[in-house]
């Protein structure tokens, strides 16, 4: 059963849905809501269990998260939108492309991958989920995930950005974080979905991203029939947070082009 997600909804024009990274919330899209609302309708849901959204009782599943997004968009009267996702949000965006391709007008993937987890990554996710359940805190994410979310340039030159990301990780609900880790560990590859996509796509990756590499981003762009690849300089895993001006301009140009071709 789908969960009705809490979503911030600002601006007018082409609907742009941005799905947040793990273990953050839609608060990560603050600069996008401020910078893009004059050019499109920006919808930023809190994924299941995060921010203002309930966790629900379903078993951990990226597909369930995608169904939540579809139901939430229907509730907002949105039948078709540009779907964007960062990291975990990218997994949800790709699942939505597979389950409800009719709702996808364009696709933006940032700091994510279409491959399933390796055995080692899957084991790490499940171990972290077990520790979160045992401790009742997200300290393991502060210790093991936070250091990889931003690049070295951000650590050196943008301490306020790093502090903001740390605060978002620290405020993640433990139950949602454990659920999401298990959902991500269980997901399959998405390359077949990307190859069948009939709408344009924009693939973005931080030049300093150590969690998802440029090679993985290029593999997604190569699988997509109509895709552009952008490497964001001086940014790590959260390029939208670290370099919002570059991210926003690229996404605005992408959505503007889609709007022009629809006329």
Long-range contacts (C-beta under 8 A, 24 or more apart in sequence): 1-56, 1-57, 1-58, 2-64, 2-67, 2-68, 2-70, 2-71, 2-72, 3-48, 3-53, 3-54, 3-55, 3-56, 3-68, 3-71, 4-53, 4-68, 4-71, 4-72, 4-75, 5-45, 5-46, 5-47, 5-48, 5-53, 5-68, 5-69, 5-72, 6-45, 6-46, 6-51, 6-52, 6-53, 7-43, 7-44, 7-45, 7-46, 7-72, 7-76, 8-33, 8-42, 8-43, 8-44, 9-41, 9-42, 9-43, 9-44, 9-76, 10-37, 10-41, 10-42, 11-36, 11-37, 11-38, 11-39, 11-40, 11-41, 11-42, 12-40, 12-41, 13-39, 13-40, 13-41, 13-255, 13-259, 14-40, 14-41, 14-81, 14-82, 14-105, 14-255, 14-258, 14-259, 15-40, 15-41, 15-43, 15-73, 15-78, 15-80, 15-81, 15-82, 15-105, 16-40, 16-41, 16-42, 16-43, 16-81, 16-82, 16-84, 16-251, 16-255, 17-43, 17-44, 17-45, 17-69, 17-73, 17-78, 17-81, 17-82, 17-83, 17-84, 18-42, 18-43, 18-44, 18-84, 18-85, 18-86, 18-89, 18-108, 18-240, 19-45, 19-47, 19-69, 19-83, 19-84, 19-85, 19-86, 19-88, 19-89, 19-90, 19-92, 19-93, 20-44, 20-46, 20-47, 20-50, 20-86, 20-88, 20-89, 21-86, 21-87, 21-88, 21-89, 21-111, 21-149, 21-237, 21-238, 22-87, 22-88, 22-145, 22-177, 22-180, 22-181, 22-184, 23-50, 23-138, 23-141, 23-145, 23-168, 23-169, 23-172, 23-176, 23-177, 23-180, 24-50, 24-165, 24-168, 24-169, 24-172, 25-50, 25-51, 25-168, 25-171, 25-172, 26-50, 26-51, 27-51, 27-168, 28-86, 28-165, 28-168, 28-238, 28-240, 28-241, 29-240, 31-240, 31-241, 31-244, 31-248, 32-240, 32-244, 32-247, 32-248, 32-251, 35-244, 35-245, 35-248, 35-252, 36-248, 36-251, 36-252, 39-252, 39-255, 39-256, 40-82, 40-252, 40-255, 40-259, 43-73, 43-76, 43-78, 43-81, 45-69, 45-72, 47-88, 47-89, 47-92, 47-180, 48-176, 48-179, 48-180, 49-173, 49-175, 49-176, 49-177, 49-179, 49-180, 50-172, 50-173, 50-176, 50-180, 55-173, 55-175, 55-176, 55-179, 60-179, 60-180, 60-181, 60-182, 60-183, 60-186, 61-183, 61-186, 62-91, 62-92, 62-95, 62-183, 62-184, 62-186, 62-187, 63-95, 63-99, 64-183, 65-92, 65-95, 65-183, 66-92, 66-93, 66-95, 66-96, 66-98, 66-99, 66-100, 67-99, 69-96, 70-96, 70-99, 70-100, 70-103, 73-103, 78-103, 79-103, 80-104, 80-105, 81-105, 82-106, 82-107, 82-108, 82-254, 82-255, 82-258, 83-107, 83-108, 84-108, 84-109, 84-110, 84-251, 85-109, 85-110, 85-112, 86-110, 86-111, 86-112, 86-238, 86-239, 86-240, 87-111, 87-112, 87-211, 87-212, 87-237, 87-238, 88-112, 88-180, 88-184, 91-184, 91-187, 91-190, 94-190, 94-193, 94-194, 95-187, 95-190, 95-193, 97-190, 97-193, 97-194, 97-197, 98-190, 98-193, 101-196, 101-197, 101-198, 104-197, 104-199, 105-199, 105-258, 105-262, 106-199, 106-200, 106-201, 106-202, 106-254, 106-255, 106-258, 107-197, 107-199, 107-200, 107-201, 107-202, 107-224, 108-201, 108-202, 108-204, 108-251, 108-254, 109-201, 109-202, 109-203, 109-204, 109-217, 109-220, 110-203, 110-204, 110-205, 110-239, 110-240, 110-247, 111-204, 111-205, 111-206, 111-209, 111-211, 111-212, 111-237, 111-238, 111-239, 112-212, 112-220, 113-212, 113-216, 113-217, 113-219, 113-220, 114-189, 114-190, 114-191, 114-193, 114-194, 114-216, 114-219, 114-220, 114-223, 115-189, 115-191, 115-216, 115-219, 116-187, 116-188, 116-189, 117-184, 117-185, 117-187, 121-185, 122-185, 125-181, 125-182, 125-184, 125-185, 126-181, 126-182, 126-185, 128-178, 128-181, 129-177, 129-178, 129-179, 129-181, 129-182, 129-185, 130-178, 132-174, 132-177, 132-178, 132-181, 133-174, 133-178, 135-174, 136-174, 137-174, 138-169, 138-170, 138-172, 138-174, 138-177, 141-169, 141-172, 141-177, 142-166, 142-169, 142-170, 145-169, 148-210, 148-211, 148-236, 148-237, 149-211, 149-236, 149-237, 149-238, 150-235, 150-236, 150-237, 150-238, 150-241, 150-242, 151-206, 151-207, 151-208, 151-209, 151-234, 151-235, 151-236, 151-237, 151-242, 152-208, 152-236, 153-208, 153-234, 153-235, 153-236, 153-242, 154-234, 154-235, 154-236, 154-242, 158-242, 161-241, 161-242, 164-241, 165-238, 165-241, 191-219, 191-220, 191-223, 194-220, 194-223, 194-224, 195-223, 195-224, 195-225, 197-224, 197-225, 197-226, 198-225, 199-226, 200-226, 200-227, 200-228, 200-254, 200-257, 200-258, 201-226, 201-227, 201-228, 202-227, 202-228, 202-230, 202-250, 202-251, 202-254, 203-227, 203-228, 203-229, 203-230, 204-229, 204-230, 204-231, 204-232, 204-239, 204-247, 204-250, 205-229, 205-230, 205-231, 205-232, 205-239, 206-231, 206-232, 206-235, 206-236, 206-237, 206-238, 206-239, 206-242, 206-243, 207-231, 207-232, 207-233, 207-234, 207-235, 208-234, 208-235, 208-236, 209-235, 209-236, 209-237, 209-239, 210-236, 210-237, 211-237, 212-237, 228-254
